[in-house]
Amino acid sequence: MKVAEYEKQFQEILDGDNRNYPYDSDDYVNYVKLNQSRIKRWRKKGEILPELEATISNVKQAVNWVLITEPWCGDAAHSHVFIEKMASLNPKINLTVQNRDAPGSEIDNYLTNGGKSIPILVVRDEQGEDLFVWGPRPKEAQEMVVRQKEDSSKSIQDKKIELQKWYNQDKGKTIQHEMNRLLTGK
């Protein structure tokens, strides 16, 4: 599906038109509401770095970017707008979205330490061969999450706040630096 169709799911969930699992839970509906707010903020304030813009404009061969995600995923809310903005810079980049938990999802091919962590961005050539995979979050944030899992002194809420602060301070720069390295091979 295209990004607009994916984001339409957010409103359907918030309007109560989608009460399928896991959106039959108020907690998950609240995650979607929070993530919709984050997406709107990054769409308004998120800026693509000039060096990444130059790299993306130099993509000469058609590629397909497949973003595997879900509306409830907080990490995705901080990443998908930047991925969308990157893809929009070059008509040779075709971005589609897959819901992780939907039939036909490819997530089982892209597990993180055996888990279905998202978001995952798969970049493929025209023949459908994977060029690279990014995700489920920027490396520094991923390292933080791994450390947090080992730390029982903080509450889950405190860990979420710590990660949220990281994303807010980072302003999407780390994902862009990582994508620039992946796209240039440097």
Secondary structure as UniProt FT lines:
FT   HELIX           3..14
FT   TURN            15..16
FT   TURN            21..24
FT   HELIX           26..45
FT   HELIX           50..57
FT   STRAND          63..69
FT   TURN            71..72
FT   HELIX           74..87
FT   TURN            88..89
FT   TURN            91..92
FT   STRAND          93..99
FT   TURN            100..101
FT   TURN            103..104
FT   HELIX           107..109
FT   TURN            113..114
FT   STRAND          120..124
FT   TURN            126..127
FT   STRAND          130..134
FT   HELIX           139..150
FT   HELIX           156..170
FT   TURN            171..172
FT   HELIX           173..184
//
